[in-house]
Amino acid sequence: MLFDFDGLILDTESPARAGWEWLYGQHGQELPSEKWALMVGTLEGWDPWGYLEQQVGRPLDRAELDQRRYAHELTLLEAERLRPGIASYLAAAEGLGMRRAIVSSGPRAWIDMHLDRLEQAIGWDAIVTADHDATRAKPRPTLYREALDALQVDASEAVAFEDSPNGAAAARAAGIYVVGVPNQITRELGLEKTADLVVDSLAELPPADLFALVERGRADGAPSDDR
């Protein structure tokens, strides 16, 4: 089982967007949702600083403002817990002896911080991150290929769980079957176009049922949208 992190294991997407919306609001601006969508699940998809400075017509003190934005985001993140169904899938992986990994475009320190807070730091066979390297980030398949190598499994033996089109595209490009689990931010981004299977929530689909759907989907060779 290969899990994305931001927005999949933990809904960091909503607090992140709220932090930028707050910053834009401080300058009398509105964060454009269509631009924000370009950033989800990847790096350098869009430059929110450059756009904001263009809108206000002057350079901003990015360092000072970013500290305030980040503080606002962290305040919201403190209330976030594992997304519904994630704990059951992690337990199922452990019980079945399945290898599990986190595959993320984010930095390792960010993931470790939240795993420690959620008491989920133990049990991962690999954690593969881009660590600010846009040349390795999703939607490129690099991170997923590195994860397969680290776990010593073939793409046909893996299932990836993703919340964003960029992440799903990366896993598909690596030859991995993708289960899309959108969140509030990514629900309208067209995840069904890149994932093999889309479910509203893992809490509504027991692991055994999902495995059956995955096997059926692999046999059919066509994407499915089970909502």
Summary of the structure (lengths in Angstrom):
residues: 227
radius of gyration: 17.8
end to end distance: 20.7
largest distance: 57.0
contacts: 716
relative contact order: 0.16
helix: 48%
strand: 11%
